[in-house]
Amino acid sequence: MAQGGSKIDPMHQFLIEPVFGQSWNLFGYNIAFTNSALWMVATLVVLWLFMLGGMKGQTVPGRWQMAVESFTGFIGDMLTANIGPEGKRFLPYVFSLFMFILIANILGLLPFGLVPGVHPFTVTSHLTVTGVLAIISFALVLIVGFSRHGLHFFSLFVPHGTPWWLLWLIPVVELFSFLVRPFSLGLRLFVAMTAGHILLKVLAGFVINGLNAEAVWVAPLVAIPSFILMIGITLLELLVCAIQAYVFALLTSLYLNDAVNLH
């Protein structure tokens, strides 16, 4: 969005605002329906429609059903490879997590801004969203670990073969590494999506200001190369969208493996 004439503010796209232009207060708390909530709902609707069209159970599956089965098979194979046969138990959660992140990432890149009054918003560019997803995954690991192993779950912090003279240090290091997991999990996705969108916004500013410049030479030397670079970065960002969703699901499955098998 342009601010102050020709100035382009790359951070304005991350601003959370009430959708209907007003704030609703309940017992002193702001409960306004924001653009972030709107795009999360849109993500869930797209995911629901995707699954609805692909769960027909036809003997000879169509393309839509094959697409759904391919995604579920992909996540199922990943869970089996990382956790073992018990990994299938976590398929609904990890699949939903993967698809939600993937769809949210892609929706934030689509050119909805070409439609008047529509402002695309990437919910995964906010640490509050990615952090909550990471905390949910971390909580699931704790629930599975303690329900399956009880207090023996703490043996996860003492790796097999640890020398006795390092028992005062290794458990502390392992515990710290374990507690850092939700922070690193949420930060990785947040940073990747935020950085990509800032770069695209900066390049868009070069294109707009280059085309609006009075000097004739600015457009071919600044605007056109920036636009070509934008196309390449956008294609790269689409790849990043898929990679980040996969990494989030992969790390979740690896953490669940620790809870199930205590490696």
HELIX and SHEET records of a PDB file:
HELIX    1   1 HIS A   12  PHE A   14  5                                   3    
HELIX    2   2 ASN A   35  GLY A   54  1                                  20    
HELIX    3   3 ARG A   63  ILE A   83  1                                  21    
HELIX    4   4 PRO A   85  PHE A   90  5                                   6    
HELIX    5   5 LEU A   91  LEU A  107  1                                  17    
HELIX    6   6 PHE A  112  LEU A  114  5                                   3    
HELIX    7   7 VAL A  123  SER A  125  5                                   3    
HELIX    8   8 LEU A  127  HIS A  149  1                                  23    
HELIX    9   9 GLY A  150  PHE A  157  5                                   8    
HELIX   10  10 TRP A  164  LEU A  166  5                                   3    
HELIX   11  11 ILE A  170  ASN A  212  1                                  43    
HELIX   12  12 VAL A  218  VAL A  218  1                                   1    
HELIX   13  13 ALA A  219  ALA A  223  3                                   5    
HELIX   14  14 ILE A  224  ASN A  261  1                                  38    
SHEET    1   A 2 ALA A   2  GLN A   3  0                                        
SHEET    2   A 2 LYS A   7  ILE A   8 -1                                        
SHEET    1   B 2 ASN A  25  LEU A  26  0                                        
SHEET    2   B 2 TYR A  29  ASN A  30 -1                                        
END                                                                             
